[in-house]
Amino acid sequence: MKDGYKWVGFQYEVTGNIYSLGRIPKCKTAMLKHLKPGEKLLVAGAGHGTEAIQAARMGVHVTAVDLSATMLKHLNARLDKCMDVQGDMTCINDDIFNIQDLGKFDMVIANFFLNVFPEKRVDEVANHLADLVKPGGYFVVGEFVFPQKGIAGLIQKINWYLAILFYSATTEAALHPVHDYAGLVRQSGCEILDIEYFKILGLKLYWSILGKKK
Ligand SMILES: C[S@@+](CC[C@H](N)C(=O)[O-])C[C@H]1O[C@@H](n2cnc3c(N)ncnc32)[C@H](O)[C@@H]1O
């Protein structure tokens, strides 16, 4: 199985944290408050598993899926250090399209996951993730914000392209403009209930979108 993060996976979490001045970790966990102990969460492209581990601490049953064995190795190393995990965590080293538990999850989270796919594929991925959510459950997308107009939009684009230029050069991630993530959540058959923005100096740079499956 292709491990696109073999050489750069080790620094992923800490660099994202520093680069965003702590906003990215906050964005990743923002919508966990909508989960209750005993519910089922799937984290797609879980990486180092910030939200997956926090959910397990809350007593949630977590399935973390990632194509990269390197990323899952880092997730497991963090998990091993946690003494207070109430729930359980199943880690699956596989392509998300091989997860076929349709309609089984109370929440599916895609944090900084849809951005690795090119424009021609991203709606197929978003639709598959929404298909894994049970009716009335949640589809959560944490991402770079869709650029506004003017100077704000220019800075938002620079913030995105600095990150994607590095990751498209070093991993399998595709180089593309910022996707319309709110549009993708809607198209996948979810109603948007809430959006939280994560700002630096008042500028919206990241957002967490809470979609509810109809
Ligand atoms: C940009 S990283 C985001 C990681 C994590 N969600 C975070 O926010 O830190 C994208 C992750 O998706 C994983 N990935 C990419 N394509 C995948 C696929 N088809 N199925 C499962 N995981 C995939 C990569 O290995 C990587 O860990």
The ligand as an SDF file (V2000), in Angstrom:
LIG
                    3D

 27 29  0  0  0  0  0  0  0  0999 V2000
   -3.3700   16.1940    4.8710 C   0  0  0  0  0  0  0  0  0  0  0  0
   -3.3100   14.7500    5.8390 S   0  0  0  0  0  0  0  0  0  0  0  0
   -4.4730   15.1140    7.1540 C   0  0  0  0  0  0  0  0  0  0  0  0
   -4.2820   14.2420    8.3440 C   0  0  0  0  0  0  0  0  0  0  0  0
   -5.2260   14.5220    9.5360 C   0  0  0  0  0  0  0  0  0  0  0  0
   -6.6150   14.3780    9.1670 N   0  0  0  0  0  0  0  0  0  0  0  0
   -4.9900   15.8860   10.1140 C   0  0  0  0  0  0  0  0  0  0  0  0
   -5.8850   16.7310   10.0510 O   0  0  0  0  0  0  0  0  0  0  0  0
   -3.9050   16.1020   10.6620 O   0  0  0  0  0  0  0  0  0  0  0  0
   -4.2470   13.6290    4.8350 C   0  0  0  0  0  0  0  0  0  0  0  0
   -4.2500   12.2150    5.3630 C   0  0  0  0  0  0  0  0  0  0  0  0
   -5.1290   11.4280    4.5380 O   0  0  0  0  0  0  0  0  0  0  0  0
   -4.5150   10.1770    4.2570 C   0  0  0  0  0  0  0  0  0  0  0  0
   -5.0870    9.6700    2.9960 N   0  0  0  0  0  0  0  0  0  0  0  0
   -4.9090   10.1620    1.7520 C   0  0  0  0  0  0  0  0  0  0  0  0
   -5.6460    9.4640    0.8620 N   0  0  0  0  0  0  0  0  0  0  0  0
   -6.3170    8.5200    1.5660 C   0  0  0  0  0  0  0  0  0  0  0  0
   -7.2480    7.5090    1.2180 C   0  0  0  0  0  0  0  0  0  0  0  0
   -7.6470    7.3300   -0.0520 N   0  0  0  0  0  0  0  0  0  0  0  0
   -7.7530    6.7240    2.1910 N   0  0  0  0  0  0  0  0  0  0  0  0
   -7.3590    6.9070    3.4880 C   0  0  0  0  0  0  0  0  0  0  0  0
   -6.4800    7.8460    3.8800 N   0  0  0  0  0  0  0  0  0  0  0  0
   -5.9560    8.6450    2.9370 C   0  0  0  0  0  0  0  0  0  0  0  0
   -3.0320   10.4910    4.1910 C   0  0  0  0  0  0  0  0  0  0  0  0
   -2.2350    9.3530    4.3990 O   0  0  0  0  0  0  0  0  0  0  0  0
   -2.8940   11.5230    5.3120 C   0  0  0  0  0  0  0  0  0  0  0  0
   -2.6210   10.9460    6.5550 O   0  0  0  0  0  0  0  0  0  0  0  0
  1  2  1  0
  2  3  1  0
  2 10  1  0
  3  4  1  0
  4  5  1  0
  5  6  1  0
  5  7  1  0
  7  8  2  0
  7  9  1  0
 10 11  1  0
 11 12  1  0
 11 26  1  0
 12 13  1  0
 13 14  1  0
 13 24  1  0
 14 15  1  0
 14 23  1  0
 15 16  2  0
 16 17  1  0
 17 18  1  0
 17 23  2  0
 18 19  1  0
 18 20  2  0
 20 21  1  0
 21 22  2  0
 22 23  1  0
 24 25  1  0
 24 26  1  0
 26 27  1  0
M  CHG  2   2   1   9  -1
M  END
$$$$
